[in-house]
């Protein structure tokens, strides 16, 4: 589901406040099954990318708290983003691959009527340049607060207007319709018969109008199942969420391979290391007589198996990965006391929900007992976290903690990048390759030319120079270990984790 939203939010900082502000919105997107959300008038300073739970936000703002656009993409599509370009604080685009088809999603925010003709003309010229960059094999989607009225009259624009608009068309409405005709686009809002409440996207002072629109290429209209404004969901004080359902062909996906348990080798220190060493020596001495000394392979397999089993018992294992199985990750601050308190709380909760009969006094007694165990569990968790953080700060403040600080800084810097990982590449003509066999052939040709002593050709589009570079190409290079080493003597451990 594709959606457009004008936030009209206050000027908020780029730290935890923004994430907290959008946390509730992300929960709404998950319930509504919205995969892509275009936001406008965010009023966020600067530009960047941030993870919000399992969604990811790319935003583009200015130096002051004014205008601002952004695009939020949910799982699993956020892993398929191939390019992010920020034109200005009113236009930005994201390219992503869905079912071997490349989509170009643009979030746009048109200047309102009070800003004058010159700024509007500059905006439409900039948007025209961005749309012209869309290759023929891409599917274009535009979601934005366009501040125009296309009306319900289809006269003059039978191809771009579907005849189910809202209100009366104004002079500015001609600009969006002319733009749609020039680029062979359609206004999705106007192609579905809806009530006035489902067509109006803006409400103020008892008046309703339609100024938010979703546009897509004419050929992609057949994949559009529905488009309407949600009447029961107000995203801001005045705007309503505008959603569009795209019906895509389902693909048969391969079954997911089970994740093998991973030995926690990071615990190989202190008492754990001594326990591991003792187990290995005892088991090797017990099995040395049973192994043939003439068979090297048998001796190696026996020794490797003994080491692995001893490591699993002494160090433990973790099931899953940090990317795909977060629910199975081990809580590093979890202690025996916390586990016992939580287990007791769960037991009291089961007693509470099964206590359907009996006197009110008996149910009150069971409820009070559950509340007491719940308070005790919270206190145990708080104490365990405080102790774990104190140990972590003490470790980071030592000489051996320099590598840990560098690792934490690298992880945080990586989360700020536009592209977490690269799944797709481009061919010689600059087209995105989405099929595995074509990607493999492209790499084969690249390395063949490289090893043969030649220099791979680089084809670039001159128009792309006017677009700001992706955050994956940060000026000044990546964070290095020397910077983290210097920060150890300037900031406290708590400040190091904060920044």
TIROPA-33076 format. One record per residue (C-alpha): z, x, y. Coordinates in pm, 1 decimal, padded with zeros to 6 digits. Example, Ala and Ser with C-alpha at 12.3 -4.5 7.8 and 13.67 -1.06 7.14 Angstrom:
w: 00780.0&u: 01230.0&v: -00450.0 .
w: 00714.0&u: 01367.0&v: -00106.0 .
***
This chain:
w: 00000.0&u: 00000.0&v: 00000.0 .
w: -00096.0&u: 00133.2&v: 00344.5 .
w: 00108.1&u: 00036.9&v: 00648.9 .
w: 00122.4&u: 00093.1&v: 01021.9 .
w: 00434.9&u: 00080.1&v: 01233.8 .
w: 00516.2&u: 00135.5&v: 01598.4 .
w: 00872.9&u: 00259.6&v: 01606.0 .
w: 00949.2&u: 00263.6&v: 01977.3 .
w: 01255.0&u: 00465.8&v: 01890.7 .
w: 01479.5&u: 00655.1&v: 02130.4 .
w: 01445.4&u: 01024.8&v: 02196.3 .
w: 01638.1&u: 01175.1&v: 01905.7 .
w: 01690.5&u: 01532.1&v: 01793.0 .
w: 01496.2&u: 01709.7&v: 01521.8 .
w: 01796.8&u: 01766.7&v: 01297.7 .
w: 01994.4&u: 01527.8&v: 01076.9 .
w: 01979.6&u: 01243.0&v: 01328.3 .
w: 01610.6&u: 01184.3&v: 01265.7 .
w: 01655.5&u: 01188.8&v: 00890.2 .
w: 01945.6&u: 00946.4&v: 00913.6 .
w: 01740.5&u: 00722.1&v: 01143.9 .
w: 01456.6&u: 00699.7&v: 00891.3 .
w: 01675.1&u: 00681.6&v: 00580.1 .
w: 01704.5&u: 00302.5&v: 00598.3 .
w: 01332.6&u: 00270.7&v: 00671.5 .
w: 01250.1&u: 00473.5&v: 00359.7 .
w: 01459.3&u: 00237.9&v: 00148.5 .
w: 01261.0&u: -00052.1&v: 00294.8 .
w: 00934.1&u: 00123.4&v: 00212.4 .
w: 01047.8&u: 00175.1&v: -00145.7 .
w: 01142.0&u: -00191.6&v: -00186.8 .
w: 00814.2&u: -00304.0&v: -00031.7 .
w: 00620.8&u: -00047.2&v: -00241.6 .
w: 00460.1&u: 00107.3&v: 00066.3 .
w: 00305.4&u: 00443.4&v: -00024.2 .
w: 00165.2&u: 00549.8&v: 00315.4 .
w: 00314.8&u: 00462.3&v: 00653.9 .
w: 00162.7&u: 00542.9&v: 00994.6 .
w: 00420.6&u: 00545.9&v: 01275.0 .
w: 00360.0&u: 00558.3&v: 01649.5 .
w: 00564.0&u: 00598.6&v: 01967.2 .
w: 00826.2&u: 00803.6&v: 01784.8 .
w: 00922.1&u: 01003.1&v: 02096.4 .
w: 01010.9&u: 01310.3&v: 01890.0 .
w: 00972.1&u: 01652.6&v: 02042.3 .
w: 00754.3&u: 01920.4&v: 01884.6 .
w: 00578.2&u: 01899.5&v: 01550.9 .
w: 00686.9&u: 01957.4&v: 01195.2 .
w: 00745.8&u: 01816.7&v: 00849.1 .
w: 01066.4&u: 01696.3&v: 00686.3 .
w: 01166.1&u: 01550.1&v: 00350.4 .
w: 01344.9&u: 01214.3&v: 00362.6 .
w: 01478.8&u: 01145.1&v: 00014.6 .
w: 01169.6&u: 01134.1&v: -00208.1 .
w: 00933.5&u: 01062.6&v: 00086.5 .
w: 00789.7&u: 01319.0&v: 00327.9 .
w: 00725.0&u: 01281.6&v: 00700.2 .
w: 00467.0&u: 01475.6&v: 00902.1 .
w: 00498.8&u: 01422.4&v: 01278.6 .
w: 00328.4&u: 01535.9&v: 01596.7 .
w: 00495.3&u: 01511.0&v: 01936.7 .
w: 00495.2&u: 01673.8&v: 02278.2 .
w: 00735.8&u: 01902.0&v: 02461.9 .
w: 00909.0&u: 01600.8&v: 02614.3 .
w: 01038.4&u: 01283.8&v: 02451.0 .
w: 00720.6&u: 01079.7&v: 02501.3 .
w: 00452.9&u: 00924.6&v: 02279.4 .
w: 00450.3&u: 01081.8&v: 01930.8 .
w: 00286.8&u: 00984.3&v: 01601.1 .
w: 00365.0&u: 01049.7&v: 01237.8 .
w: 00267.6&u: 00975.8&v: 00880.0 .
w: 00512.4&u: 00913.8&v: 00593.9 .
w: 00387.4&u: 00947.0&v: 00235.3 .
w: 00584.2&u: 00862.6&v: -00075.2 .
w: 00578.5&u: 00990.1&v: -00431.1 .
w: 00363.4&u: 01087.2&v: -00606.6 .
w: 00097.5&u: 01101.3&v: -00332.0 .
w: 00288.9&u: 01346.9&v: -00112.4 .
w: 00217.8&u: 01616.6&v: -00371.3 .
w: -00157.6&u: 01553.1&v: -00335.7 .
w: -00183.6&u: 01627.3&v: 00038.1 .
w: -00453.5&u: 01889.4&v: 00097.4 .
w: -00458.4&u: 01917.1&v: 00476.9 .
w: -00254.7&u: 01817.5&v: 00784.3 .
w: -00403.7&u: 01838.9&v: 01134.6 .
w: -00234.2&u: 01746.9&v: 01463.1 .
w: -00472.1&u: 01673.5&v: 01747.3 .
w: -00210.4&u: 01582.3&v: 02005.5 .
w: 00097.0&u: 01364.1&v: 02046.6 .
w: -00122.5&u: 01053.5&v: 02001.6 .
w: -00351.5&u: 01150.3&v: 01712.6 .
w: -00283.3&u: 01321.4&v: 01381.6 .
w: -00447.4&u: 01308.8&v: 01040.0 .
w: -00354.6&u: 01380.1&v: 00679.7 .
w: -00598.0&u: 01437.4&v: 00393.3 .
w: -00478.8&u: 01349.4&v: 00044.6 .
w: -00635.6&u: 01294.4&v: -00296.6 .
w: -00574.0&u: 00972.2&v: -00489.4 .
w: -00742.3&u: 00931.7&v: -00827.3 .
w: -00997.7&u: 01205.6&v: -00754.1 .
w: -01092.5&u: 01040.5&v: -00423.3 .
w: -01010.5&u: 01211.5&v: -00092.0 .
w: -00863.2&u: 00984.7&v: 00176.6 .
w: -00840.9&u: 01077.1&v: 00543.9 .
w: -00546.5&u: 00891.1&v: 00700.9 .
w: -00520.7&u: 00888.0&v: 01081.0 .
w: -00222.9&u: 00771.9&v: 01284.4 .
w: -00323.0&u: 00680.9&v: 01641.1 .
w: -00139.9&u: 00558.0&v: 01950.4 .
w: -00363.5&u: 00431.8&v: 02233.2 .
w: -00241.5&u: 00468.1&v: 02594.4 .
w: -00127.1&u: 00137.6&v: 02740.8 .
w: -00291.9&u: -00035.3&v: 03033.3 .
w: -00075.7&u: 00128.4&v: 03299.7 .
w: -00190.8&u: 00484.7&v: 03232.3 .
w: -00536.6&u: 00451.9&v: 03381.8 .
w: -00894.8&u: 00471.0&v: 03263.7 .
w: -00917.8&u: 00851.6&v: 03248.0 .
w: -00646.0&u: 00890.8&v: 02985.0 .
w: -00792.1&u: 00610.5&v: 02775.2 .
w: -01137.3&u: 00764.9&v: 02788.0 .
w: -00994.2&u: 01101.9&v: 02685.1 .
w: -00810.7&u: 00939.2&v: 02392.6 .
w: -01121.3&u: 00764.0&v: 02258.1 .
w: -01325.5&u: 01081.6&v: 02293.2 .
w: -01062.4&u: 01276.7&v: 02099.7 .
w: -01039.6&u: 01012.0&v: 01828.5 .
w: -01418.9&u: 01005.2&v: 01807.3 .
w: -01424.7&u: 01381.5&v: 01745.4 .
w: -01161.0&u: 01353.3&v: 01473.3 .
w: -01340.2&u: 01067.2&v: 01295.5 .
w: -01671.7&u: 01255.4&v: 01307.1 .
w: -01504.1&u: 01532.6&v: 01109.0 .
w: -01464.2&u: 01295.4&v: 00814.3 .
w: -01711.9&u: 01401.5&v: 00540.0 .
w: -01928.9&u: 01133.9&v: 00374.9 .
w: -01741.7&u: 01161.8&v: 00045.0 .
w: -01405.0&u: 01088.9&v: 00214.2 .
w: -01258.7&u: 00742.9&v: 00268.5 .
w: -01127.9&u: 00688.0&v: 00618.8 .
w: -00812.0&u: 00489.5&v: 00699.7 .
w: -00678.9&u: 00443.8&v: 01054.5 .
w: -00345.6&u: 00284.7&v: 01131.4 .
w: -00222.4&u: 00261.8&v: 01484.8 .
w: -00074.0&u: 00091.2&v: 01784.7 .
w: -00402.1&u: 00040.5&v: 01970.8 .
w: -00266.3&u: -00171.8&v: 02260.3 .
w: -00575.5&u: -00396.5&v: 02265.2 .
w: -00656.7&u: -00758.6&v: 02177.5 .
w: -00961.9&u: -00812.7&v: 01957.1 .
w: -00903.1&u: -01189.8&v: 01953.1 .
w: -01026.4&u: -01444.4&v: 01700.9 .
w: -01385.0&u: -01466.8&v: 01829.2 .
w: -01633.9&u: -01276.8&v: 01614.2 .
w: -01920.1&u: -01308.9&v: 01862.5 .
w: -02106.9&u: -00983.3&v: 01909.6 .
w: -01932.3&u: -00796.2&v: 01628.9 .
w: -02001.6&u: -00976.2&v: 01300.6 .
w: -01974.7&u: -00660.8&v: 01091.7 .
w: -01658.3&u: -00510.2&v: 01237.3 .
w: -01469.7&u: -00835.7&v: 01301.0 .
w: -01390.8&u: -01075.9&v: 01018.5 .
w: -01326.5&u: -01381.3&v: 01234.0 .
w: -00954.3&u: -01424.8&v: 01164.8 .
w: -00799.6&u: -01251.1&v: 01463.8 .
w: -00520.0&u: -01367.0&v: 01692.4 .
w: -00538.1&u: -01480.8&v: 02051.6 .
w: -00814.5&u: -01404.2&v: 02299.8 .
w: -01008.5&u: -01079.9&v: 02323.9 .
w: -00954.8&u: -00874.0&v: 02637.0 .
w: -01172.5&u: -00606.7&v: 02794.0 .
w: -00986.2&u: -00325.9&v: 02617.8 .
w: -01051.7&u: -00503.4&v: 02287.2 .
w: -01419.5&u: -00424.6&v: 02326.5 .
w: -01342.8&u: -00052.1&v: 02303.5 .
w: -01196.0&u: -00072.2&v: 01954.4 .
w: -01476.5&u: -00300.0&v: 01832.9 .
w: -01743.1&u: -00070.5&v: 01979.8 .
w: -01568.2&u: 00222.6&v: 01817.0 .
w: -01564.0&u: 00042.6&v: 01481.6 .
w: -01934.6&u: -00039.9&v: 01502.8 .
w: -02024.2&u: 00318.3&v: 01600.3 .
w: -01844.4&u: 00462.3&v: 01295.3 .
w: -01921.6&u: 00180.3&v: 01051.1 .
w: -01558.3&u: 00066.3&v: 01034.1 .
w: -01397.7&u: -00274.0&v: 00997.3 .
w: -01075.2&u: -00417.5&v: 01140.2 .
w: -00886.5&u: -00512.2&v: 00823.5 .
w: -00651.1&u: -00751.3&v: 01009.4 .
w: -00938.2&u: -00984.6&v: 01090.4 .
w: -01080.1&u: -01027.5&v: 00738.3 .
w: -00798.4&u: -01234.8&v: 00588.3 .
w: -00707.3&u: -01589.6&v: 00684.2 .
w: -00339.0&u: -01591.4&v: 00772.9 .
w: -00094.6&u: -01792.6&v: 00977.2 .
w: -00031.7&u: -01693.9&v: 01337.0 .
w: 00304.1&u: -01549.8&v: 01236.7 .
w: 00132.6&u: -01320.6&v: 00985.1 .
w: -00133.3&u: -01213.7&v: 01236.8 .
w: 00092.0&u: -01138.2&v: 01535.5 .
w: 00237.6&u: -00786.9&v: 01525.0 .
w: 00416.6&u: -00771.6&v: 01861.5 .
w: 00682.2&u: -01008.4&v: 01996.7 .
w: 00842.8&u: -00983.3&v: 02339.7 .
w: 01003.2&u: -01235.7&v: 02572.5 .
w: 00905.7&u: -01533.5&v: 02360.1 .
w: 00539.5&u: -01429.2&v: 02354.9 .
w: 00346.3&u: -01298.3&v: 02055.1 .
w: 00030.6&u: -01092.4&v: 02037.0 .
w: -00165.4&u: -00861.1&v: 01808.8 .
w: -00191.5&u: -00496.5&v: 01914.4 .
w: -00140.1&u: -00307.4&v: 01584.0 .
w: -00445.3&u: -00265.4&v: 01361.7 .
w: -00558.0&u: -00108.6&v: 01036.3 .
w: -00917.9&u: 00013.8&v: 01017.3 .
w: -01112.5&u: 00141.1&v: 00719.0 .
w: -01472.5&u: 00217.7&v: 00631.4 .
w: -01694.2&u: -00078.4&v: 00554.9 .
w: -01756.1&u: 00035.5&v: 00198.5 .
w: -01383.3&u: 00044.3&v: 00129.8 .
w: -01329.8&u: -00318.0&v: 00232.6 .
w: -01388.9&u: -00433.2&v: -00125.3 .
w: -01080.0&u: -00237.5&v: -00232.8 .
w: -00864.8&u: -00412.5&v: 00028.5 .
w: -00672.2&u: -00691.0&v: -00142.9 .
w: -00467.9&u: -00819.4&v: 00151.9 .
w: -00364.7&u: -00736.1&v: 00507.1 .
w: -00090.8&u: -00908.9&v: 00707.4 .
w: 00218.5&u: -00860.7&v: 00921.2 .
w: 00546.6&u: -00914.5&v: 00738.6 .
w: 00732.7&u: -01199.1&v: 00906.6 .
w: 01067.2&u: -01125.9&v: 00740.2 .
w: 01079.4&u: -00758.5&v: 00833.4 .
w: 01119.7&u: -00638.2&v: 01191.3 .
w: 01085.8&u: -00260.8&v: 01205.3 .
w: 01185.1&u: -00233.0&v: 01568.6 .
w: 01294.3&u: -00462.0&v: 01847.1 .
w: 00938.2&u: -00585.4&v: 01905.8 .
w: 00696.2&u: -00466.4&v: 01635.8 .
w: 00654.6&u: -00599.0&v: 01284.8 .
w: 00539.1&u: -00405.0&v: 00983.4 .
w: 00164.3&u: -00439.4&v: 00923.6 .
w: 00069.0&u: -00379.5&v: 00560.8 .
w: -00258.0&u: -00351.5&v: 00370.5 .
w: -00293.2&u: -00354.7&v: -00007.9 .
w: -00558.2&u: -00127.7&v: -00154.2 .
w: -00658.1&u: -00220.4&v: -00510.2 .
w: -00750.3&u: 00104.8&v: -00681.5 .
w: -00892.9&u: 00154.9&v: -01026.1 .
w: -00620.8&u: 00251.8&v: -01269.5 .
w: -00662.8&u: 00574.2&v: -01459.5 .
w: -00529.3&u: 00654.6&v: -01801.1 .
w: -00273.8&u: 00926.8&v: -01743.4 .
w: -00166.0&u: 01182.6&v: -01995.0 .
w: 00175.3&u: 01150.1&v: -02149.6 .
w: 00440.2&u: 01364.4&v: -01984.3 .
w: 00557.1&u: 01653.0&v: -02197.5 .
w: 00932.1&u: 01660.5&v: -02257.2 .
w: 01115.0&u: 01916.9&v: -02050.2 .
w: 01287.6&u: 02187.6&v: -02253.4 .
w: 01653.3&u: 02264.1&v: -02173.5 .
w: 01693.6&u: 02571.6&v: -01954.5 .
w: 01972.3&u: 02823.2&v: -02011.9 .
w: 02188.8&u: 02875.2&v: -01702.8 .
w: 02154.6&u: 03253.6&v: -01684.7 .
w: 02286.3&u: 03242.5&v: -01327.6 .
w: 02637.8&u: 03204.2&v: -01473.7 .
w: 02617.0&u: 03542.1&v: -01648.2 .
w: 02899.6&u: 03706.9&v: -01456.0 .
w: 03275.7&u: 03745.1&v: -01475.3 .
w: 03448.2&u: 03575.1&v: -01767.8 .
w: 03124.1&u: 03407.2&v: -01877.5 .
w: 02958.5&u: 03747.7&v: -01920.9 .
w: 03245.3&u: 03876.5&v: -02133.9 .
w: 03239.0&u: 03562.9&v: -02351.4 .
w: 02862.6&u: 03593.7&v: -02394.4 .
w: 02891.8&u: 03961.9&v: -02489.2 .
w: 03163.3&u: 03889.7&v: -02747.1 .
w: 02963.3&u: 03608.8&v: -02910.1 .
w: 02650.5&u: 03821.7&v: -02937.2 .
w: 02835.5&u: 04116.0&v: -03095.9 .
w: 03016.8&u: 03895.1&v: -03347.6 .
w: 02702.4&u: 03714.9&v: -03458.9 .
w: 02485.5&u: 04024.3&v: -03475.4 .
w: 02746.6&u: 04201.5&v: -03692.3 .
w: 02764.1&u: 03896.7&v: -03920.8 .
w: 02385.7&u: 03875.2&v: -03968.2 .
w: 02291.2&u: 04243.1&v: -03972.2 .
w: 02333.2&u: 04268.9&v: -04349.7 .
w: 02119.6&u: 03959.4&v: -04411.2 .
w: 01815.0&u: 04095.0&v: -04226.8 .
w: 01566.3&u: 04330.0&v: -04386.7 .
w: 01551.3&u: 04657.9&v: -04191.3 .
w: 01190.8&u: 04710.5&v: -04295.0 .
w: 01062.5&u: 04396.4&v: -04120.8 .
w: 01066.5&u: 04453.4&v: -03742.8 .
w: 00944.2&u: 04101.6&v: -03662.3 .
w: 01224.5&u: 03945.0&v: -03861.7 .
w: 01484.6&u: 04162.7&v: -03691.8 .
w: 01347.0&u: 04077.2&v: -03347.3 .
w: 01334.9&u: 03701.7&v: -03413.2 .
w: 01688.2&u: 03705.1&v: -03554.1 .
w: 01823.5&u: 03898.1&v: -03254.6 .
w: 01642.8&u: 03675.0&v: -02999.8 .
w: 01767.0&u: 03358.0&v: -03170.7 .
w: 02123.1&u: 03492.5&v: -03176.5 .
w: 02112.9&u: 03575.9&v: -02804.3 .
w: 01973.8&u: 03234.0&v: -02710.8 .
w: 02232.4&u: 03042.8&v: -02914.0 .
w: 02517.1&u: 03252.7&v: -02775.1 .
w: 02388.3&u: 03194.6&v: -02419.2 .
w: 02367.5&u: 02818.3&v: -02470.1 .
w: 02726.4&u: 02802.7&v: -02591.6 .
w: 02878.1&u: 03033.9&v: -02332.4 .
w: 02662.7&u: 02957.6&v: -02025.1 .
w: 02539.9&u: 02604.5&v: -02086.6 .
w: 02199.3&u: 02445.5&v: -02033.0 .
w: 02036.1&u: 02227.3&v: -01765.2 .
w: 01785.7&u: 01959.4&v: -01860.8 .
w: 01494.3&u: 01898.4&v: -01624.5 .
w: 01368.3&u: 02065.4&v: -01308.1 .
w: 01462.8&u: 02038.8&v: -00944.7 .
w: 01128.4&u: 01872.6&v: -00860.1 .
w: 01085.0&u: 01605.3&v: -01123.9 .
w: 01430.2&u: 01544.2&v: -01273.5 .
w: 01678.3&u: 01553.1&v: -00991.8 .
w: 01904.2&u: 01300.2&v: -01160.6 .
w: 01960.7&u: 01542.7&v: -01451.3 .
w: 02051.0&u: 01841.1&v: -01237.3 .
w: 02395.2&u: 01984.7&v: -01283.0 .
w: 02642.2&u: 01927.4&v: -00998.7 .
w: 02753.2&u: 02279.1&v: -00917.5 .
w: 03086.0&u: 02158.2&v: -00777.6 .
w: 03170.7&u: 01935.7&v: -01076.8 .
w: 03504.2&u: 02021.1&v: -01243.0 .
w: 03705.6&u: 01890.6&v: -01536.9 .
w: 03940.5&u: 01704.6&v: -01303.5 .
w: 03651.3&u: 01525.7&v: -01132.9 .
w: 03496.9&u: 01427.1&v: -01465.2 .
w: 03824.2&u: 01278.6&v: -01591.4 .
w: 03885.1&u: 01087.8&v: -01264.9 .
w: 03531.5&u: 00949.0&v: -01261.5 .
w: 03552.9&u: 00847.5&v: -01627.4 .
w: 03878.7&u: 00662.4&v: -01557.7 .
w: 03721.2&u: 00489.4&v: -01258.0 .
w: 03427.9&u: 00372.8&v: -01470.8 .
w: 03669.3&u: 00241.6&v: -01732.6 .
w: 03863.7&u: 00044.1&v: -01469.4 .
w: 03536.3&u: -00092.4&v: -01329.3 .
w: 03430.2&u: -00218.7&v: -01671.5 .
w: 03768.7&u: -00387.4&v: -01705.9 .
w: 03717.4&u: -00552.2&v: -01366.7 .
w: 03372.4&u: -00696.6&v: -01437.0 .
w: 03478.2&u: -00824.2&v: -01781.3 .
w: 03792.5&u: -00988.2&v: -01643.5 .
w: 03646.7&u: -01338.1&v: -01600.2 .
w: 03937.2&u: -01536.2&v: -01737.8 .
w: 04309.5&u: -01533.7&v: -01671.1 .
w: 04529.9&u: -01606.5&v: -01375.1 .
w: 04440.0&u: -01500.4&v: -01022.4 .
w: 04739.6&u: -01268.4&v: -01023.7 .
w: 04609.1&u: -01089.7&v: -01333.7 .
w: 04265.4&u: -01042.5&v: -01179.6 .
w: 04424.1&u: -00914.8&v: -00857.1 .
w: 04624.1&u: -00663.1&v: -01059.3 .
w: 04308.1&u: -00538.1&v: -01235.4 .
w: 04125.0&u: -00514.0&v: -00901.8 .
w: 04406.1&u: -00314.9&v: -00741.2 .
w: 04413.2&u: -00080.7&v: -01039.2 .
w: 04038.9&u: -00019.3&v: -01000.2 .
w: 04071.9&u: 00045.6&v: -00626.1 .
w: 04350.2&u: 00296.3&v: -00690.5 .
w: 04143.8&u: 00491.5&v: -00945.7 .
w: 03846.5&u: 00479.5&v: -00709.8 .
w: 04054.0&u: 00637.0&v: -00431.4 .
w: 04180.3&u: 00903.9&v: -00667.6 .
w: 03823.7&u: 00982.3&v: -00779.9 .
w: 03710.1&u: 01021.4&v: -00419.2 .
w: 03997.3&u: 01256.0&v: -00344.9 .
w: 03918.1&u: 01464.0&v: -00655.1 .
w: 03550.9&u: 01490.4&v: -00554.2 .
w: 03646.8&u: 01593.6&v: -00200.4 .
w: 03886.1&u: 01861.3&v: -00327.9 .
w: 03627.5&u: 01996.0&v: -00574.1 .
w: 03359.7&u: 02014.4&v: -00305.1 .
w: 03593.4&u: 02187.6&v: -00058.3 .
w: 03689.6&u: 02449.0&v: -00316.1 .
w: 03327.7&u: 02503.4&v: -00421.3 .
w: 03214.1&u: 02546.9&v: -00059.0 .
w: 03498.3&u: 02788.2&v: 00013.1 .
w: 03391.7&u: 02999.9&v: -00284.3 .
w: 03030.0&u: 02981.5&v: -00169.9 .
w: 03117.8&u: 03088.2&v: 00186.9 .
w: 03326.2&u: 03375.6&v: 00053.0 .
w: 03036.1&u: 03486.7&v: -00166.0 .
w: 02782.0&u: 03463.3&v: 00117.2 .
w: 03007.8&u: 03666.3&v: 00343.4 .
w: 03007.2&u: 03955.6&v: 00096.6 .
w: 02748.2&u: 04229.9&v: 00062.5 .
w: 02610.8&u: 04075.3&v: -00257.4 .
w: 02555.1&u: 03743.8&v: -00077.8 .
w: 02263.7&u: 03875.3&v: 00130.9 .
w: 02014.2&u: 03782.2&v: -00138.8 .
w: 02162.3&u: 03432.6&v: -00166.3 .
w: 02128.2&u: 03379.3&v: 00209.4 .
w: 01767.4&u: 03492.7&v: 00191.0 .
w: 01703.1&u: 03253.4&v: -00097.9 .
w: 01858.0&u: 02959.2&v: 00089.7 .
w: 01660.6&u: 03038.7&v: 00404.8 .
w: 01335.9&u: 03062.0&v: 00208.8 .
w: 01401.5&u: 02728.4&v: 00040.9 .
w: 01469.0&u: 02557.0&v: 00373.7 .
w: 01165.5&u: 02714.1&v: 00536.0 .
w: 00952.0&u: 02601.9&v: 00242.4 .
w: 01062.2&u: 02240.0&v: 00286.8 .
w: 00937.1&u: 02249.9&v: 00647.8 .
w: 00583.7&u: 02337.3&v: 00544.8 .
w: 00308.8&u: 02079.5&v: 00554.4 .
w: 00196.0&u: 02159.1&v: 00199.3 .
w: 00461.1&u: 02229.7&v: -00063.0 .
w: 00208.3&u: 02334.8&v: -00325.0 .
w: -00166.9&u: 02372.2&v: -00342.8 .
w: -00336.7&u: 02157.9&v: -00605.3 .
w: -00688.7&u: 02134.3&v: -00466.0 .
w: -00926.5&u: 02385.9&v: -00308.9 .
w: -01256.4&u: 02376.0&v: -00121.2 .
w: -01601.3&u: 02490.0&v: -00226.2 .
w: -01846.2&u: 02702.4&v: -00027.7 .
w: -01949.9&u: 02401.3&v: 00182.8 .
w: -01590.4&u: 02313.4&v: 00273.7 .
w: -01571.6&u: 02007.4&v: 00048.4 .
w: -01245.8&u: 01937.1&v: -00134.5 .
w: -01265.6&u: 01984.1&v: -00511.4 .
w: -01049.4&u: 01735.5&v: -00701.2 .
w: -01166.5&u: 01773.5&v: -01062.6 .
w: -01012.0&u: 02039.7&v: -01281.8 .
w: -01339.5&u: 02175.2&v: -01419.5 .
w: -01489.0&u: 02221.1&v: -01071.9 .
w: -01171.4&u: 02388.7&v: -00944.3 .
w: -01177.1&u: 02627.7&v: -01239.1 .
w: -01543.1&u: 02715.5&v: -01182.4 .
w: -01472.7&u: 02775.5&v: -00812.7 .
w: -01193.3&u: 03020.4&v: -00897.6 .
w: -01414.9&u: 03192.3&v: -01155.1 .
w: -01689.7&u: 03243.3&v: -00898.9 .
w: -01442.1&u: 03364.8&v: -00638.0 .
w: -01283.2&u: 03628.9&v: -00859.5 .
w: -01619.1&u: 03734.7&v: -01002.4 .
w: -01742.9&u: 03806.3&v: -00650.7 .
w: -01415.4&u: 03976.1&v: -00561.2 .
w: -01407.0&u: 04207.2&v: -00862.9 .
w: -01774.3&u: 04289.2&v: -00823.6 .
w: -01697.3&u: 04453.1&v: -00490.4 .
w: -01836.8&u: 04176.8&v: -00275.3 .
w: -01658.1&u: 03977.5&v: -00010.2 .
w: -01629.5&u: 03598.8&v: -00064.9 .
w: -01806.8&u: 03406.4&v: 00204.7 .
w: -01597.7&u: 03197.6&v: 00441.7 .
w: -01751.2&u: 02876.1&v: 00571.1 .
w: -01561.3&u: 02717.9&v: 00854.8 .
w: -01631.1&u: 02415.9&v: 01065.9 .
w: -01637.4&u: 02508.7&v: 01436.8 .
w: -01498.8&u: 02166.1&v: 01524.7 .
w: -01177.8&u: 02243.7&v: 01340.0 .
w: -01084.0&u: 02515.6&v: 01590.2 .
w: -00980.7&u: 02248.4&v: 01839.1 .
w: -00732.0&u: 02102.7&v: 01591.4 .
w: -00391.6&u: 02268.7&v: 01578.7 .
w: -00328.9&u: 02481.1&v: 01272.4 .
w: -00122.8&u: 02354.1&v: 00984.0 .
w: 00242.9&u: 02446.5&v: 00968.7 .
w: 00160.7&u: 02648.2&v: 00657.4 .
w: 00003.0&u: 02902.0&v: 00897.4 .
w: 00307.7&u: 02973.9&v: 01108.5 .
w: 00250.4&u: 03226.8&v: 01386.0 .
w: 00455.1&u: 03541.3&v: 01345.4 .
w: 00472.0&u: 03537.0&v: 00964.1 .
w: 00722.9&u: 03406.9&v: 00717.6 .
w: 01094.4&u: 03457.4&v: 00727.2 .
w: 01186.1&u: 03796.1&v: 00581.8 .
w: 01491.4&u: 03939.9&v: 00417.7 .
w: 01574.7&u: 04165.7&v: 00714.2 .
w: 01617.3&u: 03860.8&v: 00939.1 .
w: 01863.7&u: 03709.4&v: 00692.0 .
w: 02051.7&u: 04038.4&v: 00666.6 .
w: 02092.2&u: 04049.3&v: 01044.9 .
w: 02203.3&u: 03683.2&v: 01057.9 .
w: 02488.5&u: 03761.9&v: 00815.5 .
w: 02663.5&u: 03963.1&v: 01085.9 .
w: 02590.4&u: 03716.2&v: 01366.2 .
w: 02661.8&u: 03374.8&v: 01212.2 .
w: 02946.9&u: 03252.2&v: 01000.5 .
w: 02867.3&u: 03126.2&v: 00645.2 .
w: 02900.1&u: 02765.5&v: 00760.3 .
w: 02656.5&u: 02827.1&v: 01047.0 .
w: 02417.0&u: 03004.1&v: 00809.7 .
w: 02400.7&u: 02697.7&v: 00584.4 .
w: 02359.5&u: 02470.7&v: 00886.5 .
w: 02062.5&u: 02655.5&v: 01029.3 .
***
